[in-house]
Amino acid sequence: YDLYCMGRIYSAADMPETFHSLLGGAGAGGKPGERNYGGYSDLTFDRLVADARIATTDRSRNGLLRKAADRAYAD
């Protein structure tokens, strides 16, 4: 089995980009995450992250990111 380890420095304000980079597929009209080496792909996850990128309030962005994280963990 292959094993991939990496570190990433992030800020809370950049979490949508972090989620997309690590787990994003091409489902939300974009390109796959550049660090998605496992090939994870879930259209709902991609939509939640895309919506979080354009959210206008911290509360709505955080809620969308929480839903995206819960979905990925459940998978």
Phi and psi restraints in degrees (value plus and minus 20) as a CYANA .aco file:
   2 ASP   PHI    -102.9   -62.9
   2 ASP   PSI     130.7   170.7
   3 LEU   PHI    -151.9  -111.9
   3 LEU   PSI     110.6   150.6
   4 TYR   PHI    -138.6   -98.6
   4 TYR   PSI     105.2   145.2
   5 CYS   PHI    -142.5  -102.5
   5 CYS   PSI     120.9   160.9
   6 MET   PHI    -173.0  -133.0
   6 MET   PSI     142.2   182.2
   7 GLY   PHI    -140.5  -100.5
   7 GLY   PSI     133.4   173.4
   8 ARG   PHI    -167.9  -127.9
   8 ARG   PSI     111.4   151.4
   9 ILE   PHI    -114.0   -74.0
   9 ILE   PSI     107.8   147.8
  10 TYR   PHI    -157.8  -117.8
  10 TYR   PSI     144.5   184.5
  11 SER   PHI    -139.7   -99.7
  11 SER   PSI     135.3   175.3
  12 ALA   PHI     -80.2   -40.2
  12 ALA   PSI     -50.5   -10.5
  13 ALA   PHI     -90.4   -50.4
  13 ALA   PSI     -37.4     2.6
  14 ASP   PHI    -126.9   -86.9
  14 ASP   PSI      -3.1    36.9
  15 MET   PHI     -83.0   -43.0
  15 MET   PSI     -57.5   -17.5
  16 PRO   PHI     -78.4   -38.4
  16 PRO   PSI     -60.0   -20.0
  17 GLU   PHI     -88.9   -48.9
  17 GLU   PSI     -57.3   -17.3
  18 THR   PHI     -83.6   -43.6
  18 THR   PSI     -67.5   -27.5
  19 PHE   PHI     -79.4   -39.4
  19 PHE   PSI     -64.9   -24.9
  20 HIS   PHI     -84.8   -44.8
  20 HIS   PSI     -63.6   -23.6
  21 SER   PHI     -79.4   -39.4
  21 SER   PSI     -62.3   -22.3
  22 LEU   PHI    -106.7   -66.7
  22 LEU   PSI     -52.7   -12.7
  23 LEU   PHI    -150.9  -110.9
  23 LEU   PSI     -24.0    16.0
  24 GLY   PHI     -91.8   -51.8
  24 GLY   PSI     117.5   157.5
  25 GLY   PHI    -121.2   -81.2
  25 GLY   PSI    -186.6  -146.6
  26 ALA   PHI    -115.4   -75.4
  26 ALA   PSI      -4.5    35.5
  27 GLY   PHI     -90.8   -50.8
  27 GLY   PSI     -44.6    -4.6
  28 ALA   PHI    -118.4   -78.4
  28 ALA   PSI       7.6    47.6
  29 GLY   PHI      64.4   104.4
  29 GLY   PSI     -14.7    25.3
  30 GLY   PHI    -129.3   -89.3
  30 GLY   PSI    -181.6  -141.6
  31 LYS   PHI    -124.3   -84.3
  31 LYS   PSI     138.9   178.9
  32 PRO   PHI     -79.9   -39.9
  32 PRO   PSI     133.7   173.7
  33 GLY   PHI     -80.4   -40.4
  33 GLY   PSI     117.9   157.9
  34 GLU   PHI     -90.6   -50.6
  34 GLU   PSI     -33.9     6.1
  35 ARG   PHI    -135.3   -95.3
  35 ARG   PSI      -3.8    36.2
  36 ASN   PHI    -104.5   -64.5
  36 ASN   PSI      45.3    85.3
  37 TYR   PHI     -90.6   -50.6
  37 TYR   PSI     -41.9    -1.9
  38 GLY   PHI    -100.8   -60.8
  38 GLY   PSI     -29.6    10.4
  39 GLY   PHI      56.3    96.3
  39 GLY   PSI       0.3    40.3
  40 TYR   PHI     -78.0   -38.0
  40 TYR   PSI     117.4   157.4
  41 SER   PHI    -169.1  -129.1
  41 SER   PSI     102.5   142.5
  42 ASP   PHI    -170.1  -130.1
  42 ASP   PSI      96.6   136.6
  43 LEU   PHI     -80.3   -40.3
  43 LEU   PSI     -60.6   -20.6
  44 THR   PHI     -85.3   -45.3
  44 THR   PSI     -62.7   -22.7
  45 PHE   PHI     -77.9   -37.9
  45 PHE   PSI     -66.7   -26.7
  46 ASP   PHI     -80.8   -40.8
  46 ASP   PSI     -60.5   -20.5
  47 ARG   PHI     -87.2   -47.2
  47 ARG   PSI     -60.9   -20.9
  48 LEU   PHI     -81.4   -41.4
  48 LEU   PSI     -63.7   -23.7
  49 VAL   PHI     -86.7   -46.7
  49 VAL   PSI     -62.0   -22.0
  50 ALA   PHI     -82.7   -42.7
  50 ALA   PSI     -61.2   -21.2
  51 ASP   PHI     -86.5   -46.5
  51 ASP   PSI     -56.3   -16.3
  52 ALA   PHI     -84.5   -44.5
  52 ALA   PSI     -53.8   -13.8
  53 ARG   PHI     -81.9   -41.9
  53 ARG   PSI     -53.3   -13.3
  54 ILE   PHI    -126.6   -86.6
  54 ILE   PSI     -13.7    26.3
  55 ALA   PHI     -81.2   -41.2
  55 ALA   PSI     123.6   163.6
  56 THR   PHI    -114.4   -74.4
  56 THR   PSI     -33.9     6.1
  57 THR   PHI    -146.7  -106.7
  57 THR   PSI     133.3   173.3
  58 ASP   PHI     -81.1   -41.1
  58 ASP   PSI     -59.4   -19.4
  59 ARG   PHI     -82.4   -42.4
  59 ARG   PSI     -66.6   -26.6
  60 SER   PHI     -88.8   -48.8
  60 SER   PSI     -59.1   -19.1
  61 ARG   PHI     -82.4   -42.4
  61 ARG   PSI     -65.1   -25.1
  62 ASN   PHI     -84.7   -44.7
  62 ASN   PSI     -57.7   -17.7
  63 GLY   PHI     -83.8   -43.8
  63 GLY   PSI     -62.3   -22.3
  64 LEU   PHI     -85.7   -45.7
  64 LEU   PSI     -61.0   -21.0
  65 LEU   PHI     -86.8   -46.8
  65 LEU   PSI     -56.3   -16.3
  66 ARG   PHI     -83.4   -43.4
  66 ARG   PSI     -64.2   -24.2
  67 LYS   PHI     -82.9   -42.9
  67 LYS   PSI     -60.4   -20.4
  68 ALA   PHI     -83.8   -43.8
  68 ALA   PSI     -63.9   -23.9
  69 ALA   PHI     -84.5   -44.5
  69 ALA   PSI     -64.2   -24.2
  70 ASP   PHI     -80.6   -40.6
  70 ASP   PSI     -59.8   -19.8
  71 ARG   PHI     -85.4   -45.4
  71 ARG   PSI     -65.5   -25.5
  72 ALA   PHI     -84.9   -44.9
  72 ALA   PSI     -62.3   -22.3
  73 TYR   PHI     -84.7   -44.7
  73 TYR   PSI     -58.2   -18.2
  74 ALA   PHI     -86.9   -46.9
  74 ALA   PSI     -51.5   -11.5
